[in-house]
Amino acid sequence: MTEAELKPKSVDGAKPDGAAKSPQGVGRVVEAPPPPDAVEPDPGLTPEEAEHARKRYLLRRFWISARGYWGRHGDRSSWPCSIGLLAMIILNVGLQYGINLWNRHIFDAIEKRDAGTIYYLSAVFLPLVLASVTLVTAQVSVRMMMQRRWRSWLTSAVIQRWLANGRYYQLNLIGGDHANPEARISEDLRIATESPVDFVAGVLVAFLSASTFIVVLWTIGGALTLPVAGSTVTIPGFLVIAAVLYAGITSTSIVIIGRSFVAVSEVKNQAEAEFRYLLTHVRENGESIALLGGEEEERNDVDRTFGKVLKQWALLAGQHMRTTLVSQGSSLIAPVVPILLCAPKFLDGSMTLGEVMQAASAFTIVQAAFGWLVDNYPRLADWNASARRIASLMMSLDGLERAENNDSIGRIQRGETEGDAILSLNELSVSLDDGTSVVKETQVDIEPGERVLIAGESGSGKSTLVRAIAGLWPWGRGSVNFRAGSRLFMLPQRPYIPSGTLRRATAYPRAADDWTVEEVLAALEAVGLGYLGEKIEEDAPWDQTLSGGEKQRLAFARLLLHNPDIIVLDEATSALDEKSQEQMMETVIRELPKVTIVSVAHRVELEAFHSRKITLERRDGGAKLVSDIDLIPRKKRPKSLLRRSASALLNTKRHSGHKNGGRN
């Protein structure tokens, strides 16, 4: 659980889910559409067919969100960029045709030894080249801008859904294909948005080039007449037929040879993501590993994971080798084929040298257009794998979002309290996402200023109950209610320390400059971290530098700055010794006398700092609230069958002891 200032959803004025400020460069709000309906696989399909259908749906799911870039809530530059890119592609094909004509005329002039025409064409060549280079450069600029903005728009939409309502945390609690979401958002989403633009542009270029230069080949080549067995056979448009056959052979070869490219690439990408995650995990837990001397075991784990990467790379290298064999052979043979085909007509004088060279150039362009798949099949495979990975994450987020809007699944409701309570749990049951109960039917009312200790053996559901109060655990029944306008602040057992300066770490989750340096120093001094004051503006890896106890003290300093209405402490003093724990609790009570505290802890010593104790007991079917006692007697107590004072409980025990002869 991350530490953050949380406001009850029904109380604050938070921006609704599905709307987020886009990253710099987009400059508008991204409004995510509702998730698509869940698609259940056909029970009549075999496992192989079901997996194939799942992969097809993943690509469809990716496009459901990705095409929104051109929709009503998309980026305002999407259509101008798309239309501009199309216009540039058309103009560039026109320039290609102009250069193709230039080839014909220059070689005809060379054949005729026409110096004047050669000089004229030489002068014309430079403007043609400059126009072509300028147009191609502009085309690359527009294409990459479109890729960048599409990625920015879609990344913003996915991150908004991922961070909304604690889903980034809830993904760790549910099953599904969404491991390493950070790699999917950063790397897979980049490939998933870059490649389609390249593919569409490539297809358009290939189609327009093939259409234009097939006409050139048909016009120049004409028919080829061949003597066969004493007679003649005429082949109309022989150059076009040859180009289509040649491209068909190479494309078919690459499809057959690279049929496993997509699957291999997908597994490779997953192995790479797991390897990156493992290295990050080692870095983040470096202190524990070093103290335990676990370097050798970690090295074995890293080697094993990296071995999977190398194995998949070897398989992918084999795929690349086979496709390269076809593409490289094709690139060497393609320019020679049209010259050989045109040689008979040139030798009998029915074709000029310029027409031969024009035909050779056109043939190469047509072959390249038809053979587009040969050159792009590896990238197409990478795109398939990346689009499916990001779509898998989208589907998991879809499930969480549907659950939030579907009462039949069982969601904990959040609302406003009635009466004097600042926080109330009304018939609250907390369950797993599969419906298994963890905590059952908890009824608790907490008044302003109360300090409530939640106790119970390990595994009784205390931390789960705290997560439900914070809104991070959504599954269950009943409701968690807050007084209107109240602010909740959580201190987990492992405080989150962001990167940057110590001042930023203390002010988190708000900005560092929300408080003056003097105010931050005062908070650090109050929790016993005054000796760090001279380093308050130092940018250092504080998460690695501070000890566990110092991190928990820093979290209390953060608490003093934010001055919330309700504090939830989840083993927030576990790394402190008894004296330091006493100092922290006394500081909070002294500095924030009106704050309401809800604590989860095992230490008995903490009872001295609380006015009330709630005990959970683990049972079959979910933990139950078995006692609710006042540690400090109060004149006015909320009505509860379980609620009684500590003194009354003690008297009961004494009475029981007398009846049993004092043997208790």
TINUTI-563909 format. One record per residue (C-alpha): x, y, z; residue in one letter. Coordinates in steps of 0.2 Angstrom, whole numbers, padded with zeros to 4 digits, always signed. Example, Ala and Ser with C-alpha at 12.3 -4.5 7.8 and 13.67 -1.06 7.14 Angstrom:
+0062-0022+0039A
+0068-0005+0036S
END
This chain:
+0000+0000+0000M
+0007+0017-0004T
+0006+0032+0008E
-0005+0046+0002A
-0017+0059+0007E
-0034+0051+0002L
-0051+0060+0002K
-0067+0049+0003P
-0074+0049-0015K
-0091+0055-0010S
-0084+0069+0000V
-0071+0078-0010D
-0073+0086-0027G
-0061+0074-0036A
-0061+0073-0055K
-0071+0059-0061P
-0063+0043-0067D
-0059+0043-0086G
-0053+0061-0087A
-0035+0066-0085A
-0023+0080-0090K
-0013+0073-0105S
+0006+0074-0105P
+0015+0089-0111Q
+0013+0090-0130G
-0005+0086-0130V
-0012+0100-0120G
-0030+0093-0117R
-0041+0082-0106V
-0042+0064-0111V
-0059+0056-0108E
-0058+0037-0108A
-0074+0029-0115P
-0082+0015-0104P
-0074-0002-0105P
-0082-0014-0118P
-0093-0028-0113D
-0084-0044-0107A
-0082-0057-0120V
-0084-0075-0114E
-0075-0088-0125P
-0086-0101-0134D
-0086-0117-0123P
-0086-0127-0139G
-0069-0122-0144L
-0054-0133-0142T
-0040-0125-0131P
-0030-0121-0146E
-0045-0113-0155E
-0049-0103-0139A
-0031-0097-0137E
-0032-0091-0156H
-0048-0082-0153A
-0041-0074-0137R
-0027-0067-0147K
-0038-0060-0160R
-0049-0052-0147Y
-0034-0044-0139L
-0029-0035-0156L
-0048-0029-0157R
-0047-0023-0139R
-0032-0013-0143F
-0040-0004-0157W
-0056-0001-0147I
-0045+0011-0137S
-0032+0016-0149A
-0044+0023-0163R
-0051+0035-0150G
-0036+0046-0155Y
-0046+0051-0171W
-0062+0051-0162G
-0073+0065-0154R
-0062+0065-0138H
-0046+0062-0147G
-0031+0074-0151D
-0035+0089-0161R
-0020+0087-0173S
-0024+0069-0177S
-0034+0072-0193W
-0023+0087-0200P
-0008+0076-0197C
-0016+0061-0206S
-0022+0071-0221I
-0005+0080-0222G
+0004+0063-0222L
-0007+0056-0235L
-0004+0072-0246A
+0015+0070-0244M
+0014+0052-0249I
+0005+0056-0265I
+0017+0070-0269L
+0032+0059-0266N
+0025+0045-0277V
+0023+0059-0291G
+0041+0064-0289L
+0046+0046-0290Q
+0038+0045-0307Y
+0046+0061-0312G
+0063+0054-0308I
+0059+0038-0317N
+0055+0048-0333L
+0071+0057-0330W
+0080+0041-0330N
+0073+0036-0347R
+0077+0053-0355H
+0095+0054-0348I
+0099+0036-0355F
+0091+0040-0372D
+0102+0055-0373A
+0117+0046-0368I
+0113+0033-0381E
+0111+0046-0395K
+0126+0056-0388R
+0115+0071-0387D
+0126+0083-0376A
+0113+0097-0375G
+0099+0086-0368T
+0112+0079-0356I
+0117+0096-0349Y
+0098+0101-0348Y
+0093+0085-0339L
+0108+0087-0327S
+0102+0104-0323A
+0084+0098-0320V
+0091+0084-0309F
+0096+0095-0294L
+0079+0103-0292P
+0071+0085-0293L
+0082+0079-0279V
+0080+0094-0268L
+0061+0093-0270A
+0061+0074-0266S
+0073+0076-0251V
+0063+0090-0244T
+0046+0081-0246L
+0053+0065-0238V
+0060+0075-0223T
+0044+0084-0221A
+0035+0067-0222Q
+0046+0059-0209V
+0043+0074-0197S
+0024+0073-0199V
+0024+0054-0197R
+0035+0055-0181M
+0025+0069-0174M
+0009+0059-0177M
+0017+0044-0168Q
+0023+0054-0154R
+0006+0063-0151R
-0004+0046-0153W
+0008+0038-0140R
+0006+0053-0129S
-0013+0052-0130W
-0015+0034-0127L
-0002+0033-0114T
-0011+0047-0104S
-0028+0037-0106A
-0020+0021-0100V
-0011+0029-0086I
-0027+0038-0080Q
-0036+0021-0080R
-0022+0012-0071W
-0020+0025-0057L
-0038+0028-0055A
-0047+0021-0039N
-0031+0012-0034G
-0032+0000-0048R
-0013+0000-0050Y
-0013-0008-0033Y
-0028-0019-0035Q
-0020-0027-0051L
-0008-0036-0038N
-0023-0044-0030L
-0032-0052-0045I
-0027-0065-0058G
-0024-0061-0076G
-0011-0057-0089D
-0006-0040-0083H
+0012-0043-0075A
+0024-0029-0077N
+0012-0015-0081P
+0026-0002-0081E
+0035-0011-0096A
+0019-0013-0105R
+0015+0006-0103I
+0032+0012-0107S
+0039+0000-0120E
+0024-0010-0128D
+0013+0005-0130L
+0027+0014-0139R
+0029+0000-0151I
+0010-0002-0153A
+0008+0016-0158T
+0023+0018-0168E
+0022+0003-0179S
+0004+0006-0186P
+0008+0023-0193V
+0023+0016-0202D
+0013+0001-0208F
-0001+0012-0215V
+0011+0024-0223A
+0021+0009-0230G
+0005+0001-0237V
-0001+0018-0245L
+0016+0020-0253V
+0017+0002-0259A
-0001+0003-0266F
+0002+0020-0275L
+0019+0015-0281S
+0013-0002-0288A
-0002+0007-0296S
+0008+0020-0304T
+0023+0010-0310F
+0013-0005-0316I
+0005+0007-0329V
+0023+0012-0333V
+0029-0006-0335L
+0013-0011-0346W
+0016+0004-0357T
+0035+0002-0360I
+0036-0016-0360G
+0021-0020-0370G
+0020-0038-0376A
+0034-0051-0377L
+0034-0063-0392T
+0043-0079-0389L
+0046-0093-0402P
+0040-0110-0395V
+0041-0126-0404A
+0040-0118-0421G
+0027-0106-0417S
+0026-0090-0407T
+0019-0086-0390V
+0014-0068-0386T
+0014-0062-0367I
+0005-0046-0365P
+0012-0035-0351G
+0026-0047-0348F
+0035-0035-0336L
+0020-0033-0325V
+0017-0052-0324I
+0035-0055-0320A
+0035-0042-0306A
+0019-0049-0299V
+0025-0067-0300L
+0042-0062-0292Y
+0034-0052-0278A
+0022-0067-0275G
+0036-0079-0273I
+0046-0069-0261T
+0031-0064-0251S
+0024-0082-0250T
+0042-0088-0245S
+0043-0075-0231I
+0026-0079-0224V
+0030-0098-0224I
+0047-0096-0216I
+0042-0083-0203G
+0025-0091-0198R
+0032-0092-0180S
+0038-0075-0179F
+0024-0067-0170V
+0023-0081-0156A
+0042-0080-0154V
+0042-0061-0153S
+0028-0061-0140E
+0037-0074-0129V
+0054-0064-0131K
+0045-0048-0126N
+0038-0056-0110Q
+0055-0063-0105A
+0063-0046-0107E
+0050-0038-0096A
+0052-0051-0083E
+0071-0049-0084F
+0069-0030-0082R
+0057-0032-0067Y
+0069-0044-0058L
+0084-0032-0060L
+0073-0018-0053T
+0067-0029-0039H
+0085-0032-0034V
+0090-0014-0034R
+0075-0009-0023E
+0079-0022-0011N
+0098-0021-0011G
+0100-0017+0008E
+0090-0033+0013S
+0099-0044+0000I
+0116-0037+0006A
+0113-0039+0024L
+0107-0057+0021L
+0121-0061+0010G
+0110-0067-0004G
+0120-0061-0019E
+0124-0079-0025E
+0105-0084-0024E
+0100-0067-0033E
+0114-0070-0046R
+0107-0088-0049N
+0090-0080-0051D
+0096-0067-0063V
+0106-0079-0073D
+0091-0091-0075R
+0079-0077-0080T
+0092-0070-0092F
+0095-0087-0099G
+0076-0087-0104K
+0079-0071-0113V
+0094-0078-0122L
+0085-0093-0127K
+0071-0083-0135Q
+0083-0071-0143W
+0091-0087-0151A
+0074-0092-0158L
+0071-0075-0164L
+0088-0074-0172A
+0084-0090-0182G
+0068-0082-0188Q
+0078-0066-0193H
+0091-0076-0202M
+0078-0085-0213R
+0068-0069-0217T
+0085-0060-0221T
+0090-0074-0233L
+0074-0071-0243V
+0075-0052-0242S
+0093-0050-0246Q
+0092-0062-0260G
+0077-0053-0267S
+0086-0036-0266S
+0101-0043-0276L
+0091-0052-0289I
+0077-0039-0292A
+0087-0026-0301P
+0094-0039-0313V
+0078-0048-0318V
+0070-0033-0328P
+0086-0030-0338I
+0087-0048-0343L
+0069-0048-0348L
+0071-0032-0358C
+0087-0038-0366A
+0079-0047-0381P
+0068-0032-0386K
+0083-0020-0384F
+0093-0031-0395L
+0080-0032-0409D
+0079-0013-0408G
+0061-0012-0401S
+0066-0004-0385M
+0078+0010-0382T
+0092+0010-0368L
+0082+0024-0359G
+0066+0013-0360E
+0076-0002-0353V
+0083+0008-0338M
+0065+0016-0335Q
+0058-0002-0335A
+0072-0008-0324A
+0068+0006-0311S
+0049+0004-0312A
+0051-0015-0310F
+0062-0012-0294T
+0049+0000-0287I
+0034-0012-0291V
+0044-0027-0284Q
+0048-0017-0268A
+0029-0012-0267A
+0023-0030-0268F
+0037-0036-0257G
+0033-0024-0243W
+0028-0038-0232L
+0045-0046-0234V
+0054-0031-0227D
+0041-0027-0213N
+0036-0044-0207Y
+0048-0044-0192P
+0041-0027-0186R
+0023-0033-0189L
+0027-0048-0177A
+0034-0036-0164D
+0018-0025-0166W
+0007-0040-0164N
+0016-0045-0148A
+0016-0028-0140S
-0002-0023-0145A
-0008-0040-0136R
+0002-0036-0121R
-0005-0018-0119I
-0022-0025-0123A
-0021-0038-0109S
-0017-0024-0097L
-0032-0015-0104M
-0043-0030-0101M
-0038-0032-0083S
-0042-0013-0081L
-0059-0016-0090D
-0063-0030-0077G
-0059-0018-0062L
-0069-0004-0070E
-0084-0015-0073R
-0083-0021-0056A
-0084-0003-0049E
-0100+0000-0059N
-0108-0017-0056N
-0117-0020-0039D
-0119-0039-0042S
-0100-0042-0041I
-0100-0035-0023G
-0092-0018-0020R
-0089-0008-0004I
-0099+0008-0004Q
-0093+0024+0001R
-0103+0039+0008G
-0106+0051+0021E
-0109+0048+0040T
-0124+0052+0049E
-0124+0060+0067G
-0108+0063+0077D
-0097+0050+0069A
-0083+0055+0058I
-0080+0038+0052L
-0092+0023+0052S
-0092+0005+0045L
-0109-0001+0042N
-0111-0019+0040E
-0094-0020+0032L
-0089-0036+0024S
-0072-0037+0015V
-0069-0051+0003S
-0057-0057-0011L
-0061-0054-0029D
-0068-0072-0030D
-0080-0069-0016G
-0071-0077-0002T
-0074-0067+0014S
-0060-0060+0024V
-0069-0049+0036V
-0088-0051+0040K
-0101-0039+0045E
-0091-0026+0055T
-0102-0012+0063Q
-0091+0002+0070V
-0094+0021+0073D
-0079+0032+0077I
-0081+0049+0084E
-0070+0064+0081P
-0055+0064+0092G
-0056+0045+0096E
-0040+0035+0095R
-0045+0017+0090V
-0033+0002+0090L
-0038-0013+0079I
-0030-0029+0086A
-0030-0047+0082G
-0019-0062+0077E
-0009-0062+0061S
-0020-0066+0046G
-0036-0060+0055S
-0039-0047+0041G
-0033-0031+0050K
-0023-0024+0036S
-0037-0029+0024T
-0049-0019+0034L
-0038-0004+0033V
-0036-0005+0015R
-0055-0006+0013A
-0056+0010+0024I
-0044+0019+0012A
-0053+0013-0003G
-0039+0002-0010L
-0049-0014-0007W
-0065-0013-0017P
-0073-0030-0014W
-0085-0034-0001G
-0102-0027+0005R
-0108-0014+0017G
-0101+0004+0017S
-0087+0015+0023V
-0093+0032+0027N
-0084+0048+0032F
-0090+0065+0038R
-0091+0077+0024A
-0075+0087+0021G
-0065+0076+0031S
-0047+0071+0025R
-0039+0054+0027L
-0020+0051+0028F
-0012+0034+0029M
+0004+0029+0036L
+0009+0011+0030P
+0022+0000+0038Q
+0034+0004+0023R
+0033+0022+0019P
+0035+0027+0002Y
+0050+0039-0001I
+0050+0047-0018P
+0065+0052-0028S
+0072+0070-0026G
+0076+0081-0011T
+0072+0077+0007L
+0060+0092+0007R
+0050+0084-0007R
+0050+0067+0002A
+0043+0076+0018T
+0030+0086+0009A
+0024+0071-0002Y
+0011+0068-0009P
+0010+0087-0011R
+0022+0098-0019A
+0038+0103-0009A
+0035+0122-0010D
+0018+0120-0002D
+0027+0123+0014W
+0042+0134+0018T
+0059+0127+0022V
+0056+0132+0040E
+0040+0123+0042E
+0047+0107+0035V
+0062+0109+0046L
+0051+0111+0061A
+0042+0095+0056A
+0058+0085+0055L
+0064+0092+0072E
+0048+0087+0080A
+0050+0068+0075V
+0068+0068+0079G
+0076+0070+0062L
+0083+0088+0065G
+0100+0081+0061Y
+0095+0080+0043L
+0090+0098+0042G
+0106+0103+0033E
+0102+0091+0019K
+0084+0096+0016I
+0088+0102-0002E
+0100+0088-0006E
+0094+0077-0020D
+0099+0060-0015A
+0092+0042-0015P
+0084+0044+0001W
+0074+0028+0000D
+0091+0018+0000Q
+0099+0030+0012T
+0087+0031+0027L
+0085+0017+0039S
+0068+0009+0042G
+0066+0019+0058G
+0071+0035+0049E
+0058+0032+0035K
+0044+0029+0048Q
+0049+0045+0057R
+0049+0054+0041L
+0031+0048+0038A
+0026+0056+0054F
+0034+0072+0049A
+0024+0071+0033R
+0008+0068+0044L
+0012+0084+0055L
+0013+0095+0039L
-0003+0088+0031H
-0013+0090+0047N
-0028+0078+0042P
-0044+0074+0051D
-0042+0055+0051I
-0025+0045+0052I
-0024+0027+0049V
-0008+0019+0055L
-0004+0002+0048D
+0010-0005+0059E
+0017+0013+0056A
+0029+0011+0071T
+0035-0007+0069S
+0053-0001+0065A
+0055+0010+0080L
+0060+0005+0097D
+0048+0006+0112E
+0055+0023+0117K
+0054+0031+0100S
+0037+0024+0097Q
+0031+0032+0113E
+0039+0049+0107Q
+0030+0048+0090M
+0013+0044+0097M
+0015+0058+0110E
+0021+0070+0097T
+0005+0066+0086V
-0007+0068+0101I
+0002+0084+0106R
+0003+0092+0089E
-0014+0086+0082L
-0025+0085+0098P
-0041+0084+0088K
-0036+0071+0075V
-0045+0054+0074T
-0033+0039+0074I
-0036+0022+0068V
-0021+0010+0072S
-0017-0008+0067V
-0003-0015+0078A
+0003-0030+0088H
+0012-0021+0102R
+0002-0020+0118V
+0012-0004+0123E
+0002+0006+0110L
-0014+0003+0120E
-0008+0018+0131A
-0010+0030+0117F
-0028+0024+0112H
-0045+0027+0119S
-0053+0012+0112R
-0048-0006+0106K
-0057-0017+0093I
-0052-0035+0092T
-0054-0046+0076L
-0054-0065+0077E
-0051-0076+0063R
-0065-0088+0059R
-0071-0099+0046D
-0080-0089+0033G
-0071-0073+0038G
-0064-0063+0053A
-0077-0056+0065K
-0077-0042+0077L
-0077-0050+0094V
-0074-0036+0106S
-0075-0017+0106D
-0069-0009+0123I
-0065+0008+0129D
-0047+0009+0135L
-0052+0027+0142I
-0069+0028+0150P
-0080+0040+0141R
-0097+0048+0147K
-0105+0046+0130K
-0103+0030+0121R
-0110+0025+0104P
-0123+0011+0106K
-0115-0006+0102S
-0118-0023+0109L
-0100-0027+0110L
-0095-0010+0117R
-0090-0009+0135R
-0077+0000+0146S
-0060-0008+0151A
-0064-0005+0169S
-0081-0015+0167A
-0071-0029+0158L
-0059-0029+0172L
-0073-0031+0185N
-0081-0045+0176T
-0064-0054+0176K
-0062-0051+0195R
-0080-0057+0198H
-0076-0073+0188S
-0060-0076+0197G
-0069-0075+0214H
-0082-0088+0208K
-0068-0100+0203N
-0058-0098+0219G
-0046-0085+0211G
-0039-0097+0199R
-0039-0086+0182N
END
